[in-house]
Amino acid sequence: MKYDLLVIGGGPAGLTAAIHARARDKSVLVVTNQPTASPLCKAPAMANYPGLPGVTGLELVERLVEQARDMGAEFKTGRALSVMPMGGSVMVSVENDVAEGRAAILAPGVSRAAPLPGEEALLGRGVSYCATCDGMFYRGKRVVCAGDAPNFEEEAEFLRSIGCQVAVKRLAGLSILGEDRVTGVRDAAGEETPCDGVFLLRASIAPGQLAPGLALENGYIKVDGRMATNLPGIYAAGDCTGQPLQLAKAVGQGQTAAHFSLEGGQG
Ligand SMILES: Cc1cc2nc3c(=O)[nH]c(=O)nc-3n(C[C@H](O)[C@H](O)[C@H](O)COP(=O)(O)OP(=O)(O)OC[C@H]3O[C@@H](n4cnc5c(N)ncnc54)[C@H](O)[C@@H]3O)c2cc1C
């Protein structure tokens, strides 16, 4: 099925976009980690959100999810791994599945993780972000897994189940070693572990890795007044577009992105 709109990220920006799309009777698929993974869910009573003084972050996210579902938005739980325009569509890969839309809105919040030393140079040459997508290339080989993805254990277990020798490391202080291909990792204590592949299973993926060719400004996604990015059919909203990292801005941009993406989507 080709959706009118794909939304990446089930925080306030993405859920507002989904609600707005359904209010216009457009089909929408929200691809997201568990919506309660939004950092907002850690917020105690908030004083500055208009009209709902004292609402907790968790309560607000739960109500947004309920509203979006009740209005007919569809949800797919999982990490979006890549987003790219293709012909008259935008394709989003979710773990080892693919979704197609006329337009997409990136609303993944901020990725707080800087790339690890060696990560970008060795991406696709031993560095992977998805065990169930790339694991078969490492069958019977030594791999290292590191990350904080909600499905981390499941992904690591998948690698063990296909015969990989899996070592688990903490992301902090990790360096990836190798010239043309991954040969190992060095952890924060300086200990080196030889391996053939490194699976970085983070809950969020930096925007430039999510959508190759996406224009950034100071590390945030560059958008125009319609919330359009430089890539056809791809819009962005919320914290991922930069300061202020605040709820009211995220909600407003989600609405704006939905409005213009539904008019300007592809195909
Ligand atoms: C402790 C705390 C307190 C705060 N208090 C306030 C406050 O009082 N007032 C205020 O205005 N703001 C507050 N904020 C800021 C507010 O939480 C953010 O501005 C707001 O949540 C941004 O919404 P968003 O939808 O852009 O991103 P997020 O809320 O970060 O949601 C993004 C969602 O996308 C998911 N995601 C990310 N990458 C992927 C991927 N590749 N595939 C699938 N899903 C993905 C994430 O897991 C997350 O669920 C607070 C933040 C924190 C952390």
The ligand as an ORCA input file, in Angstrom:
! r2SCAN-3c Opt
* xyz 0 1
  C      13.287     15.648     30.846
  C      12.724     16.565     29.797
  C      11.839     17.552     30.149
  C      11.292     18.411     29.190
  N      10.394     19.354     29.584
  C       9.864     20.169     28.676
  C       8.923     21.168     29.075
  O       8.597     21.317     30.248
  N       8.394     21.966     28.100
  C       8.740     21.846     26.778
  O       8.222     22.596     25.950
  N       9.623     20.903     26.378
  C      10.194     20.072     27.278
  N      11.106     19.130     26.877
  C      11.467     19.058     25.437
  C      10.462     18.201     24.660
  O      10.453     16.914     25.227
  C      10.848     18.102     23.183
  O      10.965     19.398     22.640
  C       9.798     17.315     22.382
  O       9.618     16.016     22.936
  C      10.232     17.182     20.914
  O       9.308     16.394     20.233
  P       9.709     15.603     18.907
  O       8.467     14.933     18.454
  O      10.428     16.498     17.966
  O      10.804     14.514     19.342
  P      10.766     13.384     20.461
  O       9.820     13.725     21.574
  O      12.200     13.156     20.802
  O      10.165     12.105     19.727
  C      10.871     11.443     18.717
  C      10.406      9.981     18.680
  O      10.958      9.355     17.512
  C      11.536      8.109     17.870
  N      12.609      7.805     16.902
  C      13.820      8.402     16.787
  N      14.512      7.882     15.762
  C      13.719      6.921     15.225
  C      13.900      6.010     14.141
  N      15.012      6.004     13.390
  N      12.896      5.157     13.859
  C      11.756      5.149     14.606
  N      11.533      5.985     15.650
  C      12.509      6.855     15.947
  C      12.064      8.349     19.286
  O      12.300      7.126     19.966
  C      10.908      9.157     19.871
  O       9.862      8.315     20.324
  C      11.654     18.268     27.820
  C      12.554     17.264     27.459
  C      13.096     16.420     28.422
  C      14.065     15.352     27.985
*
